[in-house]
Amino acid sequence: MEVPGSLTRSAALRLAAGAAFASGLLSGRARAAPSRVPELRRLSVHGSRPFAGDRRLLATVSPGSPDRDRVSVAFSLARPARVTVVAVDTRQPSKPPVWRATASLPRGRHRFLWRPARTVPPGTYVLR
């Protein structure tokens, strides 16, 4: 097998994982392990009507606006977990998040509420 001269870290990891699976170093059971990521159910924004581009997992929040001033992040956990949700300004992704919520939660359905402070400028924020 020929390996390209400019192999990225990501490509190298995929190549190594593929070789491990092919050689039997990783069993099928390891490949089928369940995900530990919370299942995001929906995002909802306080307000009477969604904006045109809003979807189940994409919502528009307008900091400082009484009509669209907060967002609810609903999710489910298959097992107890410590969950952190942050709001990151897409214009400055390397800066600290503008909001963070962390909690140790039991199995089941949960919700975090982000109400941006009036000092949070209008813009695009990613919740992760």
N, C-alpha and C positions, 0 to 999 in steps of 0.2 A: 504494500500500500504506500502511495506517495503522499507525503505531508507537505503542504504549502510552506514556503519560507516565512510568510508573515502570518503565522497562526495566532489568533487572538486567544486571550485567557478563556473566554466563553467557549470558543470552538474547541480548545484543548480539553476542557472539562467534559464537553459533550462526547468528544472522541474517546476519552478515558472511560466514561460511563458506558458507552456503547461496547467498548472492548471488554469491560468487566461483565456486562450482561451476556455477551456472546460467549465468553470463556467459562461462564457458570460461577464466577466469583460472587455474583449477587443472585440470590434465588428469586424465583417468581413471587414468593411471599413478600420479599423486601420491596419489590416493584409495586405491589398492590397495597402497600400500607396506606391507611386512610389519611387524608389531609388533616392538619391541625389548624387550618385557617378558618376563622369564623365565616359563616355563610351570610353575606349581606343580603337582606331582604328588600329594603327600599330606602330611599331618601325622600323626605317630604319637607316642604318649605311652608312656613306660616304665611298664609295669604289666601285670597279668595280664588284666584285663577292661576294656573301654571303659565309660564312664559312659553312662547312657541317652540323653543328648542328643548324644553324640559322633558325628561324621560324618567323611567323607574329608577335608574341609577345615575342620573344627571339632572341636577336642579340648580336654579339660579337664586342666589342669595344677594340681597342688596343691603350691606351694612348701613345703618342709620335711617333706613326706610321703615316706617311703621307697618307697612304691608308685607314686606318680605325680609324681615330682620332676623330670622332664625331658621335653622335646619335641624331636622330630627334624623338621626342615623339609626335605623333599626336593623338588628342582626340576630342570628341564632347561633348558639353554641351546642355542639354535640356532647361536650364534656366540660367540666369546670376549667377555666382558663383565666389568665391575666391578659386583659385586652387594653391596647392603647390606640386611640384614634387621634390623628393630628391634622390640622389644616395648614397647608403649605402654600405660600404665595408663588404662583407659577412664574412671576417676573423675577423672583429672587429665591430660587429653590435651595441655594446653599445656605441661606439665612435660617435661623431657628424658626420653628413653626410659629404661626400667629396664635395658635390655640392647641391645647393638648388635654385629653381626658384619659385617665388610666384607672382601671378598677379590676379587682379579682372577682370574677362572677361565677355563679353556678351554671350548670347545664340549663338550656332553655332560651327563651326570647328576651332580648334586652334592647335598650334604647339610650343613646347619648344625645344631648341637645346642645348645639352650638349657637350661641347668641353673640355674634361679633360685637366687640366694643365699638363705640362711636369713633374711636381713633383708628380703627382698621380701614384703610383706604379701599375705595371701589376697585375691583379687579377680579382676576380669575384665581380661584383657590381650589386645590385638590385635597380631598379628604382621603387619608389612607390609614 
